Amino acid sequence: MRAPNPSALTLDGTNSYVVGRWVVDPGPAIPSHVEAVRRALDDGIEGVVLTHSHADHAEAAGEFGVPVVLPRDGDSVGPFSAIATPGHSSDSVCLLFGRVCFTGDTVLGEGSVFIAPGEGSLSAYLDSLRRLRSLDLSVLCPGHGPEVWDPAAKLDEYIAHRLDRERRLLDALASGLRTEEELLSAAWPEVPAPLRPAAALTLEAHLEKLRSEGRLPPELQH
């Protein structure tokens, strides 16, 4: 079920899923969406499981009167096993149901994932993508956008995309560019104006990663 909360960052809305008697990411507390989730639970509800704590995924969690779980790495919850995938947020997990993977905001059905410095970590995110890539998955069910039926190709694309951004940023720095606007124009040239602030935060996440690796020009290293 897709919540009616479209935006530049949520795409056409937050996806909620029902598996047996469990709800994955019940989404925002919009009455029509909560009611749609309830209607999908023909046999009643046993619990709610979250991929992370952001409000567009978790706000409605308390609407069903059942236990709410945000699992940690290796936990088993209902029919799911959790794998920690920090990066978008520090508490992000993916939920495995056989070879089906509910990815929350770790992988989207289209577009790329927002990584903000502080709460998120680009280094951790790349490690999480590589961890998912090592699994034998049949489909990714994302928090936003359509299902992904070629998980390996999508994950390869995501990893390559981040590394290409990093290469562009390093090239821009090597050419002497330093201001936020200059670096965004060089490494994120296709980003539309409404997403420019999000791209600026992602730029900071890239700089944070490069600084931790000692790869920034000396005047930016500290």
RAVEN-V324315 format. One record per residue. RES is the residue in one small letter. PHI is phi in radians with two decimals (* if undefined). Layout:
RES & PHI
RES & PHI
This chain:
m & *
r & -1.88
a & -1.28
p & -1.44
n & -2.28
p & -1.16
s & -2.90
a & -1.07
l & -1.67
t & -1.69
l & 1.01
d & -1.59
g & 2.25
t & -1.48
n & -1.52
s & -1.94
y & -2.22
v & -2.01
v & -2.19
g & 1.08
r & -1.93
w & -2.05
v & -1.90
v & -1.73
d & 0.91
p & -1.18
g & 1.50
p & -1.30
a & -1.46
i & -1.63
p & -0.90
s & -1.12
h & -1.30
v & -1.01
e & -1.16
a & -1.11
v & -1.14
r & -1.03
r & -1.12
a & -1.34
l & -1.67
d & -1.06
d & -1.75
g & 1.52
i & -2.18
e & -1.73
g & -2.99
v & -2.07
v & -2.19
l & -1.95
t & -1.57
h & -3.01
s & -1.71
h & -1.09
a & -1.06
d & -1.21
h & -1.89
a & -2.05
e & -1.01
a & -1.51
a & -1.03
g & -1.49
e & -1.41
f & -1.95
g & 1.18
v & -2.29
p & -1.02
v & -2.06
v & -2.21
l & -1.92
p & -1.28
r & -1.91
d & -0.97
g & 1.53
d & -1.22
s & -1.89
v & -2.33
g & 0.93
p & -1.54
f & -1.89
s & -2.06
a & -1.78
i & -2.22
a & -1.17
t & -2.37
p & -1.12
g & 2.62
h & -1.08
s & -2.51
s & -1.23
d & -1.77
s & -1.17
v & -2.32
c & -1.87
l & -1.99
l & -1.71
f & -2.23
g & 1.11
r & -1.72
v & -1.61
c & -2.17
f & -1.56
t & -1.76
g & 1.00
d & -1.81
t & -1.32
v & -2.35
l & -1.77
g & -1.23
e & -2.69
g & 1.35
s & -1.94
v & -1.60
f & -1.37
i & -2.10
a & -1.87
p & -1.13
g & 1.57
e & -1.23
g & -1.78
s & -2.66
l & -1.22
s & -1.06
a & -1.11
y & -1.12
l & -1.10
d & -1.08
s & -1.14
l & -1.07
r & -1.17
r & -1.13
l & -1.10
r & -1.11
s & -1.36
l & -1.59
d & -1.64
l & -1.91
s & -1.72
v & -2.75
l & -1.82
c & -1.90
p & -1.50
g & -1.28
h & -2.56
g & 1.57
p & -1.34
e & -1.08
v & -1.99
w & -1.67
d & -2.25
p & -1.00
a & -1.07
a & -1.12
k & -1.11
l & -1.17
d & -1.05
e & -1.09
y & -1.10
i & -1.12
a & -1.09
h & -1.07
r & -1.14
l & -1.20
d & -1.18
r & -1.02
e & -1.08
r & -1.09
r & -1.09
l & -1.15
l & -1.10
d & -1.09
a & -1.13
l & -1.13
a & -1.13
s & -1.44
g & 1.80
l & -1.23
r & -2.38
t & -1.31
e & -1.00
e & -1.10
e & -1.11
l & -1.21
l & -1.11
s & -1.14
a & -1.41
a & -1.81
w & -2.24
p & -1.16
e & -1.61
v & -1.26
p & -1.21
a & -0.94
p & -1.09
l & -1.74
r & -1.05
p & -1.07
a & -1.16
a & -1.11
a & -1.12
l & -1.19
t & -1.14
l & -0.98
e & -1.08
a & -1.13
h & -1.12
l & -1.11
e & -1.05
k & -1.11
l & -1.13
r & -1.12
s & -1.14
e & -1.65
g & 1.20
r & -1.94
l & -1.57
p & -0.95
p & -0.91
e & -1.25
l & -1.85
q & -1.30
h & -2.10
